[in-house]
Every structure is written in structure tokens, then in C-alpha cells.
Amino acid sequence: MNLANKITLIRVLMIPLFMIILFFDSKVHNYLATLIFVIASATDGLDGYIARSRNQVTTFGKFVDPLADKLLVSTALISLIQLGKVPAWIVVIIIAREFTITGFRIIAASEGITIAASPLGKIKTITQLIAITVLLIDNFPFSLVNFPFDIIMLYISLIFTVLSGIDYIYKNRQVLKIDEK
């Protein structure tokens, strides 16, 4: 197993650790869980960079890397619902988009088509990670000046989630063969 795949597996193993620590009822645990989330999020770019730069892209990595990302974000968002920090309807839309695009990519792959990440998809990921991070730390330091940065970022990430999903499907609509009779 190459280094990139090991980093991806470490990210997967960080997910239950993040969740366990998050549910201890203290600020220290909250910040520790946030740190774990941020480190796990950062490993996504790191493993991809290592795999590409060392020409070590593997089928295992192509499967587990996006799965790890979706598990991390979904776990954090569902946990934030339980903590009363995020409305469930927003999380349902975000997770539904992930299922939809993953299914869409599976159909494309079965047709021999690779759908590359789009700029909107990358913005979606970044805005989601920022929103989750700030929500996890109770909007600190913005809470000191009563600025709802966490909620603003949550809605911005929701907008990019929907737009990037529409963009993926529209630009690759031939995969669904909608025009067939």
C-alpha cells in the first residue's frame, strides 16, 4: 500500500475519533474534535497531491478517497444536527447531492466516461469545510463581535452544493442519455 492510500486510510480512521471526542461535553473536547476534523480535511489534498506527484494513483485510492471525504463531511453534518447547530433540511440537501453525483459518476464510469472535479465542486468542498469548522467551534472568533459567519458560510456552502450538482449533471447530461427515445 502506497503512502497516499495510507494517508487516506488514516483519514477514515480519524472519523470515529472525531465523533467520539465531539460528543464529550466540554469546550476542550469541542476544539480537539475540530482540530481532528481540520487535519482530516487537510489530508484530502495531501493524499491526492502525493498520489499524482509520485504517479501512484490507484484504483483503491480512486474509490476510498472520495468515500472518505463524503463520510467525513456527512458525519460532521449529522453530528451538528444532533448538537442543534444545523437544520436537518440543509444536511439532507447536501447529502442528497453527494449521493446523486456519486451515482451519476458510477453510471459515467460504467460507460467509460470519467467526470473530473469541476471548479464549482472544489468551491463547494471548501465552503462546506469552512462552514463545518466554524460551526464546530461555535462561530469563534466571529461570535465575539456577534457576526453570524457560521450561518452565512453554511448557506453559501448550500448554494454551491446545489449549483455544483446542477453543473455536473448539465455538463455531463449525455451520460444519462436523456435524449434517447
PyMOL commands that place a pseudoatom at each C-alpha (Angstrom):
pseudoatom trace, name=CA, resn=MET, resi=1, chain=A, elem=C, hetatm=0, pos=[0.000, 0.000, 0.000]
pseudoatom trace, name=CA, resn=ASN, resi=2, chain=A, elem=C, hetatm=0, pos=[1.466, 3.347, -1.024]
pseudoatom trace, name=CA, resn=LEU, resi=3, chain=A, elem=C, hetatm=0, pos=[1.769, 6.495, 1.116]
pseudoatom trace, name=CA, resn=ALA, resi=4, chain=A, elem=C, hetatm=0, pos=[-1.225, 8.261, -0.420]
pseudoatom trace, name=CA, resn=ASN, resi=5, chain=A, elem=C, hetatm=0, pos=[-3.505, 5.319, 0.344]
pseudoatom trace, name=CA, resn=LYS, resi=6, chain=A, elem=C, hetatm=0, pos=[-2.179, 5.110, 3.905]
pseudoatom trace, name=CA, resn=ILE, resi=7, chain=A, elem=C, hetatm=0, pos=[-2.994, 8.788, 4.417]
pseudoatom trace, name=CA, resn=THR, resi=8, chain=A, elem=C, hetatm=0, pos=[-6.496, 8.186, 3.058]
pseudoatom trace, name=CA, resn=LEU, resi=9, chain=A, elem=C, hetatm=0, pos=[-6.998, 5.286, 5.475]
pseudoatom trace, name=CA, resn=ILE, resi=10, chain=A, elem=C, hetatm=0, pos=[-5.792, 7.448, 8.358]
pseudoatom trace, name=CA, resn=ARG, resi=11, chain=A, elem=C, hetatm=0, pos=[-8.469, 9.994, 7.363]
pseudoatom trace, name=CA, resn=VAL, resi=12, chain=A, elem=C, hetatm=0, pos=[-11.113, 7.259, 7.510]
pseudoatom trace, name=CA, resn=LEU, resi=13, chain=A, elem=C, hetatm=0, pos=[-9.874, 6.181, 10.957]
pseudoatom trace, name=CA, resn=MET, resi=14, chain=A, elem=C, hetatm=0, pos=[-9.998, 9.790, 12.181]
pseudoatom trace, name=CA, resn=ILE, resi=15, chain=A, elem=C, hetatm=0, pos=[-13.757, 9.941, 11.554]
pseudoatom trace, name=CA, resn=PRO, resi=16, chain=A, elem=C, hetatm=0, pos=[-14.892, 7.823, 14.539]
pseudoatom trace, name=CA, resn=LEU, resi=17, chain=A, elem=C, hetatm=0, pos=[-12.259, 9.502, 16.717]
pseudoatom trace, name=CA, resn=PHE, resi=18, chain=A, elem=C, hetatm=0, pos=[-13.638, 12.909, 15.691]
pseudoatom trace, name=CA, resn=MET, resi=19, chain=A, elem=C, hetatm=0, pos=[-17.177, 11.835, 16.513]
pseudoatom trace, name=CA, resn=ILE, resi=20, chain=A, elem=C, hetatm=0, pos=[-16.344, 10.279, 19.892]
pseudoatom trace, name=CA, resn=ILE, resi=21, chain=A, elem=C, hetatm=0, pos=[-14.424, 13.343, 21.056]
pseudoatom trace, name=CA, resn=LEU, resi=22, chain=A, elem=C, hetatm=0, pos=[-17.073, 15.740, 19.718]
pseudoatom trace, name=CA, resn=PHE, resi=23, chain=A, elem=C, hetatm=0, pos=[-19.756, 14.280, 21.958]
pseudoatom trace, name=CA, resn=PHE, resi=24, chain=A, elem=C, hetatm=0, pos=[-17.860, 14.897, 25.196]
pseudoatom trace, name=CA, resn=ASP, resi=25, chain=A, elem=C, hetatm=0, pos=[-19.495, 17.944, 26.720]
pseudoatom trace, name=CA, resn=SER, resi=26, chain=A, elem=C, hetatm=0, pos=[-16.637, 20.413, 27.070]
pseudoatom trace, name=CA, resn=LYS, resi=27, chain=A, elem=C, hetatm=0, pos=[-15.052, 23.242, 25.124]
pseudoatom trace, name=CA, resn=VAL, resi=28, chain=A, elem=C, hetatm=0, pos=[-11.683, 21.467, 25.175]
pseudoatom trace, name=CA, resn=HIS, resi=29, chain=A, elem=C, hetatm=0, pos=[-13.180, 18.386, 23.536]
pseudoatom trace, name=CA, resn=ASN, resi=30, chain=A, elem=C, hetatm=0, pos=[-15.031, 20.573, 21.062]
pseudoatom trace, name=CA, resn=TYR, resi=31, chain=A, elem=C, hetatm=0, pos=[-11.803, 22.257, 19.958]
pseudoatom trace, name=CA, resn=LEU, resi=32, chain=A, elem=C, hetatm=0, pos=[-9.950, 18.933, 19.877]
pseudoatom trace, name=CA, resn=ALA, resi=33, chain=A, elem=C, hetatm=0, pos=[-12.677, 17.418, 17.672]
pseudoatom trace, name=CA, resn=THR, resi=34, chain=A, elem=C, hetatm=0, pos=[-12.449, 20.475, 15.420]
pseudoatom trace, name=CA, resn=LEU, resi=35, chain=A, elem=C, hetatm=0, pos=[-8.685, 20.065, 15.163]
pseudoatom trace, name=CA, resn=ILE, resi=36, chain=A, elem=C, hetatm=0, pos=[-9.145, 16.414, 14.176]
pseudoatom trace, name=CA, resn=PHE, resi=37, chain=A, elem=C, hetatm=0, pos=[-11.723, 17.466, 11.562]
pseudoatom trace, name=CA, resn=VAL, resi=38, chain=A, elem=C, hetatm=0, pos=[-9.377, 20.099, 10.123]
pseudoatom trace, name=CA, resn=ILE, resi=39, chain=A, elem=C, hetatm=0, pos=[-6.431, 17.673, 9.990]
pseudoatom trace, name=CA, resn=ALA, resi=40, chain=A, elem=C, hetatm=0, pos=[-8.608, 15.002, 8.376]
pseudoatom trace, name=CA, resn=SER, resi=41, chain=A, elem=C, hetatm=0, pos=[-9.867, 17.559, 5.843]
pseudoatom trace, name=CA, resn=ALA, resi=42, chain=A, elem=C, hetatm=0, pos=[-6.319, 18.675, 5.042]
pseudoatom trace, name=CA, resn=THR, resi=43, chain=A, elem=C, hetatm=0, pos=[-5.207, 15.109, 4.364]
pseudoatom trace, name=CA, resn=ASP, resi=44, chain=A, elem=C, hetatm=0, pos=[-7.593, 15.041, 1.399]
pseudoatom trace, name=CA, resn=GLY, resi=45, chain=A, elem=C, hetatm=0, pos=[-5.452, 17.449, -0.571]
pseudoatom trace, name=CA, resn=LEU, resi=46, chain=A, elem=C, hetatm=0, pos=[-2.264, 15.864, 0.710]
pseudoatom trace, name=CA, resn=ASP, resi=47, chain=A, elem=C, hetatm=0, pos=[-3.047, 12.300, -0.357]
pseudoatom trace, name=CA, resn=GLY, resi=48, chain=A, elem=C, hetatm=0, pos=[-4.178, 13.465, -3.791]
pseudoatom trace, name=CA, resn=TYR, resi=49, chain=A, elem=C, hetatm=0, pos=[-1.045, 15.535, -4.268]
pseudoatom trace, name=CA, resn=ILE, resi=50, chain=A, elem=C, hetatm=0, pos=[1.221, 12.670, -3.210]
pseudoatom trace, name=CA, resn=ALA, resi=51, chain=A, elem=C, hetatm=0, pos=[-0.577, 10.160, -5.447]
pseudoatom trace, name=CA, resn=ARG, resi=52, chain=A, elem=C, hetatm=0, pos=[-0.351, 12.413, -8.517]
pseudoatom trace, name=CA, resn=SER, resi=53, chain=A, elem=C, hetatm=0, pos=[3.181, 13.715, -7.920]
pseudoatom trace, name=CA, resn=ARG, resi=54, chain=A, elem=C, hetatm=0, pos=[4.578, 10.208, -7.395]
pseudoatom trace, name=CA, resn=ASN, resi=55, chain=A, elem=C, hetatm=0, pos=[2.467, 8.674, -10.142]
pseudoatom trace, name=CA, resn=GLN, resi=56, chain=A, elem=C, hetatm=0, pos=[0.856, 6.387, -7.545]
pseudoatom trace, name=CA, resn=VAL, resi=57, chain=A, elem=C, hetatm=0, pos=[-2.813, 6.825, -8.422]
pseudoatom trace, name=CA, resn=THR, resi=58, chain=A, elem=C, hetatm=0, pos=[-4.540, 3.502, -7.690]
pseudoatom trace, name=CA, resn=THR, resi=59, chain=A, elem=C, hetatm=0, pos=[-7.998, 2.046, -8.140]
pseudoatom trace, name=CA, resn=PHE, resi=60, chain=A, elem=C, hetatm=0, pos=[-8.172, 1.675, -4.355]
pseudoatom trace, name=CA, resn=GLY, resi=61, chain=A, elem=C, hetatm=0, pos=[-7.362, 5.366, -3.922]
pseudoatom trace, name=CA, resn=LYS, resi=62, chain=A, elem=C, hetatm=0, pos=[-9.906, 6.413, -6.560]
pseudoatom trace, name=CA, resn=PHE, resi=63, chain=A, elem=C, hetatm=0, pos=[-12.557, 4.526, -4.603]
pseudoatom trace, name=CA, resn=VAL, resi=64, chain=A, elem=C, hetatm=0, pos=[-11.617, 5.214, -0.979]
pseudoatom trace, name=CA, resn=ASP, resi=65, chain=A, elem=C, hetatm=0, pos=[-10.558, 8.884, -1.276]
pseudoatom trace, name=CA, resn=PRO, resi=66, chain=A, elem=C, hetatm=0, pos=[-13.954, 10.299, -2.313]
pseudoatom trace, name=CA, resn=LEU, resi=67, chain=A, elem=C, hetatm=0, pos=[-15.674, 7.872, 0.054]
pseudoatom trace, name=CA, resn=ALA, resi=68, chain=A, elem=C, hetatm=0, pos=[-13.541, 9.159, 2.951]
pseudoatom trace, name=CA, resn=ASP, resi=69, chain=A, elem=C, hetatm=0, pos=[-14.424, 12.752, 2.053]
pseudoatom trace, name=CA, resn=LYS, resi=70, chain=A, elem=C, hetatm=0, pos=[-18.133, 12.034, 1.961]
pseudoatom trace, name=CA, resn=LEU, resi=71, chain=A, elem=C, hetatm=0, pos=[-18.002, 10.066, 5.221]
pseudoatom trace, name=CA, resn=LEU, resi=72, chain=A, elem=C, hetatm=0, pos=[-16.115, 12.865, 6.976]
pseudoatom trace, name=CA, resn=VAL, resi=73, chain=A, elem=C, hetatm=0, pos=[-18.446, 15.643, 5.822]
pseudoatom trace, name=CA, resn=SER, resi=74, chain=A, elem=C, hetatm=0, pos=[-21.612, 13.575, 6.356]
pseudoatom trace, name=CA, resn=THR, resi=75, chain=A, elem=C, hetatm=0, pos=[-20.506, 12.514, 9.848]
pseudoatom trace, name=CA, resn=ALA, resi=76, chain=A, elem=C, hetatm=0, pos=[-19.742, 16.111, 10.808]
pseudoatom trace, name=CA, resn=LEU, resi=77, chain=A, elem=C, hetatm=0, pos=[-23.014, 17.461, 9.419]
pseudoatom trace, name=CA, resn=ILE, resi=78, chain=A, elem=C, hetatm=0, pos=[-25.154, 14.753, 11.037]
pseudoatom trace, name=CA, resn=SER, resi=79, chain=A, elem=C, hetatm=0, pos=[-23.333, 15.353, 14.320]
pseudoatom trace, name=CA, resn=LEU, resi=80, chain=A, elem=C, hetatm=0, pos=[-24.042, 19.071, 14.002]
pseudoatom trace, name=CA, resn=ILE, resi=81, chain=A, elem=C, hetatm=0, pos=[-27.763, 18.269, 13.660]
pseudoatom trace, name=CA, resn=GLN, resi=82, chain=A, elem=C, hetatm=0, pos=[-27.621, 16.282, 16.906]
pseudoatom trace, name=CA, resn=LEU, resi=83, chain=A, elem=C, hetatm=0, pos=[-25.838, 19.178, 18.588]
pseudoatom trace, name=CA, resn=GLY, resi=84, chain=A, elem=C, hetatm=0, pos=[-28.586, 21.552, 17.408]
pseudoatom trace, name=CA, resn=LYS, resi=85, chain=A, elem=C, hetatm=0, pos=[-26.238, 23.655, 15.275]
pseudoatom trace, name=CA, resn=VAL, resi=86, chain=A, elem=C, hetatm=0, pos=[-27.559, 22.843, 11.779]
pseudoatom trace, name=CA, resn=PRO, resi=87, chain=A, elem=C, hetatm=0, pos=[-31.085, 22.370, 10.444]
pseudoatom trace, name=CA, resn=ALA, resi=88, chain=A, elem=C, hetatm=0, pos=[-31.687, 18.834, 9.192]
pseudoatom trace, name=CA, resn=TRP, resi=89, chain=A, elem=C, hetatm=0, pos=[-33.134, 20.006, 5.860]
pseudoatom trace, name=CA, resn=ILE, resi=90, chain=A, elem=C, hetatm=0, pos=[-29.801, 21.564, 4.876]
pseudoatom trace, name=CA, resn=VAL, resi=91, chain=A, elem=C, hetatm=0, pos=[-27.940, 18.361, 5.670]
pseudoatom trace, name=CA, resn=VAL, resi=92, chain=A, elem=C, hetatm=0, pos=[-30.476, 16.319, 3.689]
pseudoatom trace, name=CA, resn=ILE, resi=93, chain=A, elem=C, hetatm=0, pos=[-29.899, 18.519, 0.622]
pseudoatom trace, name=CA, resn=ILE, resi=94, chain=A, elem=C, hetatm=0, pos=[-26.108, 18.293, 0.961]
pseudoatom trace, name=CA, resn=ILE, resi=95, chain=A, elem=C, hetatm=0, pos=[-26.086, 14.511, 1.430]
pseudoatom trace, name=CA, resn=ALA, resi=96, chain=A, elem=C, hetatm=0, pos=[-28.683, 14.012, -1.349]
pseudoatom trace, name=CA, resn=ARG, resi=97, chain=A, elem=C, hetatm=0, pos=[-26.416, 15.932, -3.723]
pseudoatom trace, name=CA, resn=GLU, resi=98, chain=A, elem=C, hetatm=0, pos=[-23.477, 13.703, -2.783]
pseudoatom trace, name=CA, resn=PHE, resi=99, chain=A, elem=C, hetatm=0, pos=[-25.492, 10.521, -3.390]
pseudoatom trace, name=CA, resn=THR, resi=100, chain=A, elem=C, hetatm=0, pos=[-26.790, 11.899, -6.686]
pseudoatom trace, name=CA, resn=ILE, resi=101, chain=A, elem=C, hetatm=0, pos=[-23.388, 12.897, -8.052]
pseudoatom trace, name=CA, resn=THR, resi=102, chain=A, elem=C, hetatm=0, pos=[-21.764, 9.679, -6.819]
pseudoatom trace, name=CA, resn=GLY, resi=103, chain=A, elem=C, hetatm=0, pos=[-24.446, 7.655, -8.607]
pseudoatom trace, name=CA, resn=PHE, resi=104, chain=A, elem=C, hetatm=0, pos=[-24.015, 9.826, -11.681]
pseudoatom trace, name=CA, resn=ARG, resi=105, chain=A, elem=C, hetatm=0, pos=[-20.269, 9.188, -11.653]
pseudoatom trace, name=CA, resn=ILE, resi=106, chain=A, elem=C, hetatm=0, pos=[-20.846, 5.432, -11.311]
pseudoatom trace, name=CA, resn=ILE, resi=107, chain=A, elem=C, hetatm=0, pos=[-23.092, 5.484, -14.393]
pseudoatom trace, name=CA, resn=ALA, resi=108, chain=A, elem=C, hetatm=0, pos=[-20.489, 7.530, -16.268]
pseudoatom trace, name=CA, resn=ALA, resi=109, chain=A, elem=C, hetatm=0, pos=[-17.701, 5.144, -15.249]
pseudoatom trace, name=CA, resn=SER, resi=110, chain=A, elem=C, hetatm=0, pos=[-19.756, 2.172, -16.468]
pseudoatom trace, name=CA, resn=GLU, resi=111, chain=A, elem=C, hetatm=0, pos=[-19.867, 3.920, -19.848]
pseudoatom trace, name=CA, resn=GLY, resi=112, chain=A, elem=C, hetatm=0, pos=[-16.099, 4.533, -19.776]
pseudoatom trace, name=CA, resn=ILE, resi=113, chain=A, elem=C, hetatm=0, pos=[-16.530, 8.243, -19.028]
pseudoatom trace, name=CA, resn=THR, resi=114, chain=A, elem=C, hetatm=0, pos=[-14.501, 9.963, -16.331]
pseudoatom trace, name=CA, resn=ILE, resi=115, chain=A, elem=C, hetatm=0, pos=[-16.070, 13.054, -14.821]
pseudoatom trace, name=CA, resn=ALA, resi=116, chain=A, elem=C, hetatm=0, pos=[-13.391, 15.345, -13.482]
pseudoatom trace, name=CA, resn=ALA, resi=117, chain=A, elem=C, hetatm=0, pos=[-13.929, 17.584, -10.482]
pseudoatom trace, name=CA, resn=SER, resi=118, chain=A, elem=C, hetatm=0, pos=[-15.288, 20.967, -11.501]
pseudoatom trace, name=CA, resn=PRO, resi=119, chain=A, elem=C, hetatm=0, pos=[-14.293, 24.361, -10.140]
pseudoatom trace, name=CA, resn=LEU, resi=120, chain=A, elem=C, hetatm=0, pos=[-17.764, 24.661, -8.571]
pseudoatom trace, name=CA, resn=GLY, resi=121, chain=A, elem=C, hetatm=0, pos=[-17.278, 21.255, -6.934]
pseudoatom trace, name=CA, resn=LYS, resi=122, chain=A, elem=C, hetatm=0, pos=[-13.997, 22.409, -5.439]
pseudoatom trace, name=CA, resn=ILE, resi=123, chain=A, elem=C, hetatm=0, pos=[-15.609, 25.631, -4.160]
pseudoatom trace, name=CA, resn=LYS, resi=124, chain=A, elem=C, hetatm=0, pos=[-18.437, 23.511, -2.708]
pseudoatom trace, name=CA, resn=THR, resi=125, chain=A, elem=C, hetatm=0, pos=[-15.959, 21.395, -0.795]
pseudoatom trace, name=CA, resn=ILE, resi=126, chain=A, elem=C, hetatm=0, pos=[-14.004, 24.378, 0.533]
pseudoatom trace, name=CA, resn=THR, resi=127, chain=A, elem=C, hetatm=0, pos=[-17.135, 26.249, 1.646]
pseudoatom trace, name=CA, resn=GLN, resi=128, chain=A, elem=C, hetatm=0, pos=[-18.504, 23.104, 3.333]
pseudoatom trace, name=CA, resn=LEU, resi=129, chain=A, elem=C, hetatm=0, pos=[-15.268, 22.530, 5.229]
pseudoatom trace, name=CA, resn=ILE, resi=130, chain=A, elem=C, hetatm=0, pos=[-15.110, 26.166, 6.347]
pseudoatom trace, name=CA, resn=ALA, resi=131, chain=A, elem=C, hetatm=0, pos=[-18.770, 26.135, 7.429]
pseudoatom trace, name=CA, resn=ILE, resi=132, chain=A, elem=C, hetatm=0, pos=[-18.383, 22.892, 9.364]
pseudoatom trace, name=CA, resn=THR, resi=133, chain=A, elem=C, hetatm=0, pos=[-15.196, 24.091, 11.062]
pseudoatom trace, name=CA, resn=VAL, resi=134, chain=A, elem=C, hetatm=0, pos=[-16.726, 27.375, 12.205]
pseudoatom trace, name=CA, resn=LEU, resi=135, chain=A, elem=C, hetatm=0, pos=[-19.931, 25.629, 13.321]
pseudoatom trace, name=CA, resn=LEU, resi=136, chain=A, elem=C, hetatm=0, pos=[-17.883, 23.147, 15.351]
pseudoatom trace, name=CA, resn=ILE, resi=137, chain=A, elem=C, hetatm=0, pos=[-16.144, 25.951, 17.261]
pseudoatom trace, name=CA, resn=ASP, resi=138, chain=A, elem=C, hetatm=0, pos=[-19.367, 27.869, 17.920]
pseudoatom trace, name=CA, resn=ASN, resi=139, chain=A, elem=C, hetatm=0, pos=[-18.544, 30.617, 15.421]
pseudoatom trace, name=CA, resn=PHE, resi=140, chain=A, elem=C, hetatm=0, pos=[-15.374, 31.659, 17.250]
pseudoatom trace, name=CA, resn=PRO, resi=141, chain=A, elem=C, hetatm=0, pos=[-13.900, 34.325, 16.868]
pseudoatom trace, name=CA, resn=PHE, resi=142, chain=A, elem=C, hetatm=0, pos=[-16.844, 35.868, 14.989]
pseudoatom trace, name=CA, resn=SER, resi=143, chain=A, elem=C, hetatm=0, pos=[-19.134, 35.294, 17.968]
pseudoatom trace, name=CA, resn=LEU, resi=144, chain=A, elem=C, hetatm=0, pos=[-17.101, 37.912, 19.848]
pseudoatom trace, name=CA, resn=VAL, resi=145, chain=A, elem=C, hetatm=0, pos=[-18.476, 40.600, 17.522]
pseudoatom trace, name=CA, resn=ASN, resi=146, chain=A, elem=C, hetatm=0, pos=[-21.874, 38.947, 17.086]
pseudoatom trace, name=CA, resn=PHE, resi=147, chain=A, elem=C, hetatm=0, pos=[-21.298, 38.218, 13.368]
pseudoatom trace, name=CA, resn=PRO, resi=148, chain=A, elem=C, hetatm=0, pos=[-23.038, 35.017, 12.151]
pseudoatom trace, name=CA, resn=PHE, resi=149, chain=A, elem=C, hetatm=0, pos=[-20.171, 33.861, 9.926]
pseudoatom trace, name=CA, resn=ASP, resi=150, chain=A, elem=C, hetatm=0, pos=[-21.017, 30.203, 10.612]
pseudoatom trace, name=CA, resn=ILE, resi=151, chain=A, elem=C, hetatm=0, pos=[-24.582, 30.519, 9.339]
pseudoatom trace, name=CA, resn=ILE, resi=152, chain=A, elem=C, hetatm=0, pos=[-23.518, 32.652, 6.365]
pseudoatom trace, name=CA, resn=MET, resi=153, chain=A, elem=C, hetatm=0, pos=[-20.924, 30.030, 5.380]
pseudoatom trace, name=CA, resn=LEU, resi=154, chain=A, elem=C, hetatm=0, pos=[-23.471, 27.247, 5.849]
pseudoatom trace, name=CA, resn=TYR, resi=155, chain=A, elem=C, hetatm=0, pos=[-25.848, 28.908, 3.372]
pseudoatom trace, name=CA, resn=ILE, resi=156, chain=A, elem=C, hetatm=0, pos=[-23.020, 29.734, 0.954]
pseudoatom trace, name=CA, resn=SER, resi=157, chain=A, elem=C, hetatm=0, pos=[-21.952, 26.080, 1.049]
pseudoatom trace, name=CA, resn=LEU, resi=158, chain=A, elem=C, hetatm=0, pos=[-25.564, 25.028, 0.460]
pseudoatom trace, name=CA, resn=ILE, resi=159, chain=A, elem=C, hetatm=0, pos=[-25.772, 27.287, -2.594]
pseudoatom trace, name=CA, resn=PHE, resi=160, chain=A, elem=C, hetatm=0, pos=[-22.512, 25.907, -4.029]
pseudoatom trace, name=CA, resn=THR, resi=161, chain=A, elem=C, hetatm=0, pos=[-23.639, 22.366, -3.214]
pseudoatom trace, name=CA, resn=VAL, resi=162, chain=A, elem=C, hetatm=0, pos=[-26.796, 22.789, -5.296]
pseudoatom trace, name=CA, resn=LEU, resi=163, chain=A, elem=C, hetatm=0, pos=[-25.110, 24.754, -8.096]
pseudoatom trace, name=CA, resn=SER, resi=164, chain=A, elem=C, hetatm=0, pos=[-22.234, 22.301, -8.446]
pseudoatom trace, name=CA, resn=GLY, resi=165, chain=A, elem=C, hetatm=0, pos=[-24.669, 19.368, -8.547]
pseudoatom trace, name=CA, resn=ILE, resi=166, chain=A, elem=C, hetatm=0, pos=[-26.693, 21.012, -11.303]
pseudoatom trace, name=CA, resn=ASP, resi=167, chain=A, elem=C, hetatm=0, pos=[-23.458, 21.914, -13.126]
pseudoatom trace, name=CA, resn=TYR, resi=168, chain=A, elem=C, hetatm=0, pos=[-22.148, 18.311, -13.023]
pseudoatom trace, name=CA, resn=ILE, resi=169, chain=A, elem=C, hetatm=0, pos=[-25.369, 16.889, -14.370]
pseudoatom trace, name=CA, resn=TYR, resi=170, chain=A, elem=C, hetatm=0, pos=[-25.915, 19.560, -17.020]
pseudoatom trace, name=CA, resn=LYS, resi=171, chain=A, elem=C, hetatm=0, pos=[-22.368, 19.437, -18.394]
pseudoatom trace, name=CA, resn=ASN, resi=172, chain=A, elem=C, hetatm=0, pos=[-22.435, 15.643, -18.497]
pseudoatom trace, name=CA, resn=ARG, resi=173, chain=A, elem=C, hetatm=0, pos=[-26.095, 15.087, -19.364]
pseudoatom trace, name=CA, resn=GLN, resi=174, chain=A, elem=C, hetatm=0, pos=[-25.137, 12.798, -22.241]
pseudoatom trace, name=CA, resn=VAL, resi=175, chain=A, elem=C, hetatm=0, pos=[-24.251, 10.201, -19.595]
pseudoatom trace, name=CA, resn=LEU, resi=176, chain=A, elem=C, hetatm=0, pos=[-27.942, 9.854, -18.732]
pseudoatom trace, name=CA, resn=LYS, resi=177, chain=A, elem=C, hetatm=0, pos=[-28.859, 9.633, -22.426]
pseudoatom trace, name=CA, resn=ILE, resi=178, chain=A, elem=C, hetatm=0, pos=[-31.879, 11.784, -21.740]
pseudoatom trace, name=CA, resn=ASP, resi=179, chain=A, elem=C, hetatm=0, pos=[-32.420, 12.485, -25.458]
pseudoatom trace, name=CA, resn=GLU, resi=180, chain=A, elem=C, hetatm=0, pos=[-32.839, 8.779, -26.318]
pseudoatom trace, name=CA, resn=LYS, resi=181, chain=A, elem=C, hetatm=0, pos=[-36.235, 7.597, -27.475]
for i in range(1, 181): cmd.bond("trace and resi %d" % i, "trace and resi %d" % (i + 1))
show_as sticks, trace
zoom trace
